[in-house]
Each structure stands twice: as structure tokens, then as C-alpha cells.
Amino acid sequence: MSDSETAERIRRWRLAMGGEDDGALSETDIRIDRALSALYRGAEQGGRKKGGLGASAPRVARWLGDIREFFPSPVVQVIQRDAFERLNLKAMLLEPEFLETLEADVHLVADLISLRSAMPDKTKETARMVVAQVVAELMKRLAHKTAETIRGAINRNQRTRRPRPADIDWPRTIRANLHNWQEDYRTIVPETLVGHARKSKAKADLDHVIMCVDQSGSMASSVVYASIFSAVMASLPVLETKLVCFDTAIIDLSEQLADPVEVLFGVQLGGGTDINAALAYCQGLVSQPAKTNLVLISDLYEGGNAKEMLARAAELVASGVNLIVLLALSDDGRPAYDQAHAQAFASLGCAVFACTPDQFPDLMATALAKQDTAAWAAGQGINLIRAS
């Protein structure tokens, strides 16, 4: 091992153990050590208090500035979440000056939504700006793929030789023009275009998507993503999209989907859970079962009548509704969920699994093309819940 590698290992050990007092660290490393010590080594060590952020919003804001200087954005977001949990800093989100210093992400949006009833008006204005920033970033990341994937799924089997540019089926077009290979230019001349034909649908003929989203506290990230996707789907003229959020109460946000920021500020995070009542409400929205995809996003911890919940789900499936159960719609990894209820939904023939935001557009394309969503999930390597 070289001297430089040895020195780097010693440096990392000093940072891990807290070594600012022994002269082994540079001034920058000492600042990094102090920033991390304030959060992760705030307990008594060696008879003295080391670090700690206290309850001062300006001091916390300066600390967050240091964290952003030393670490990339994804790491900053992790450290922020740890700070909120370890140091109970959520009360500081009520201060607009502090809120402006935070690294905005989905988890921060969820925190702001849950706290908004306690916010003074000045802070609400800042919170809305932060939420709008995150929504804009998510729309930039997810909207185009979602729209194009879903458009491509509808009427996919109808082909045309005069497609619009966005409707060109490039794999089929290339195969149809292989005889037009130009060796000098190393390319194919696409004399014949093959694409997806699109019909203008009357409202009665539209495909329907109902997003039924559990807004209890444990589902916060899923609520944010579900709201974004619902807004994107509602903007597509080929779909009729509804968004229903629930805890023990039900709120239909379908009329607000043109403004996803307004949708998020209409969500009421943190209540109990009555899935049965939510399914009953959604059942009343179904006018054409065979054209309806009902996406239930919930960890399935039912606080209402579980027996009626499963019976109602069975009625929906029997009527022809494509009922899909997502245990989470987030990047947070494997969710906690009620295993018995998940298996019971699977026994009804529902696809039951957790889904990431990047997978969701393809999931909806599969559902709208009337293909097997469970088979699609299995093909993606997603862990499907099996029937009991």
C-alpha cells in the first residue's frame, strides 16, 4: 500500500472516530468532522458534550450550508432526514428563513404537507415555493416518459404508414427498411415509416384510471409521486383520470389535477386508514368496468372493516375492473405492509407489489394495453405477492 493510500485510510478513520484534536486532520476535514459530529456524535463522549445543534434555526441553517458544501445532494438529503428524526427539527420548518436553506426532495415535501396546518401564512408561501420546485423537478424527470409510454400503449395494435413523428415505431420501421441500407453513409434510409395510429376518442370511449391513494403518514412519499403521475395522466386526452386520497376520510382531488402543487396542498397526511370506504367511493366512480384500471396504493393496514374491504375488492374484479395493488410508489425500498391482506388481494387475481416511480409508466402502459400486469412485474424482477 502506498503512503498516500495509508494517509487516506488514517484520515477516514480519524473522521469516523472524531479526530479533530490530534492534529491529524486538515482545516477542511475538521469542518467536516464538526458538521457530522453535530448530528451523529451529539451524546456525551469522554466526559464532555461533543457537537449538537441545539434549537437555534440560524445555527442549523449554517450547519446545513456546511453539509451542502462537503457532500453531494443525495447525501445531504439523507443527513437532513437523520437530523429531523434525531434532533426533532420539524418545528423549525415553520420558520421560512430556515426552510429556504433546505435541500428540497420528496421527503421534505411530505413533511411540509403534514405540517401546513400549523404554518403561519408567511411560511406557507415559502413552503409552496419549495413544493413547486420539487414538483417541477419531478415533472421534468417523469412527465415525458409517462405521457409517451401511455400514448404508445393505447391503440398500439393499429398501425399506420403515415405516423406523426412521436408515433413512429422505430424497431418496425428499421426492419421494414433494411433493404435501404446505404453503405457509404453507414445508415438506413427510412422510405417507409411504420407507426401507431391514434383515434380521437369520444369521452364515453376513453380508458379510465382511478388512483386510490392511502394518505396515512407511512405512505407520504407514495402520495407525492401518485399526485404527480395523476396530474400527468389527467393531461392526456386519451385518458379519463381520477385521484382519490383517503385516510378515515375521503378527498376527491380529480378537479385539481391541472395544478399538481394545489393537489399536494389538498392532501391530508397522517390520519388513520379506511380502505373499505375508499374502495366503496371508487366503486361509485366506475361507469365502464372493462375500461377501468383502479390503482390502489396502500400498505393495506386496514383500520376499517377488513372483511368488507376484501368483499368489495372481489366485486370490483368480478365486474371487470383491473384492480392493481401497489404497496408503495416510492424509491424507499421494500415497504412494510399487511402480509395477510396482500395475499388476500393476490388471491382475487390482483397484481400486488411495490413499484418505483421509474417503473410506473411502463406498468400503466401494460395495464392500458390490457396485458398481464403480474407477468410484466415478474419480468421486471419485481417481488410479487403470491396468493395465500
PyMOL commands that set and color helices and strands:
alter all, ss='L'
color gray80, all
select helices_A, chain A and resi 3-17+27-40+57-70+73-87+90-94+96-99+106-118+121-153+165-167+170-176+178-180+203-205+217-234+254-256+260-266+275-285+289-291+306-319+339-347+360-368+373-379
alter helices_A, ss='H'
color red, helices_A
select strands_A, chain A and resi 44-45+48-49+159-160+181-182+187-188+195-196+207-214+239-246+250-252+292-297+322-329+351-355
alter strands_A, ss='S'
color yellow, strands_A
deselect
rebuild
show_as cartoon
